[in-house]
């Protein structure tokens, strides 16, 4: 049996600002932006090429504080190109950092949720 992680909730304080950041600056595809009623709104976005999406909104029942998610990670085949794309879109992204297990860049969303982008050398 396959167990696939397909959706991760990201707590944000301003849904419109978060949607703009992830879509326009980070380059995620907007899958859904659905208002059920005045209290419930569900927004889902997916990184290019990913099988896992992120979601945020209002009235979704999460108790997590905005900015409390740290260590979300995406993997790319070219860390320099990924950094250049993020920086070119206006994301405050770190310089490339090299470790024995991979090369990374880091950024935060407007609420402080922390992301890592990793290139894994010699991945087969």
Buried (B, 14 or more C-beta within 10 A) or exposed (E): EEEEEEEEBBBBEEBEEBBEBBBEBBBBBEBEBEEEEEEEBBBBBBBEEBEEBBBBBBEBEBEEEBBBBEEBEBBBEEBEEBBEBBBEEEBEBBEBEEEEEBBBBBBBBBBBBBBBBBBEEEEE
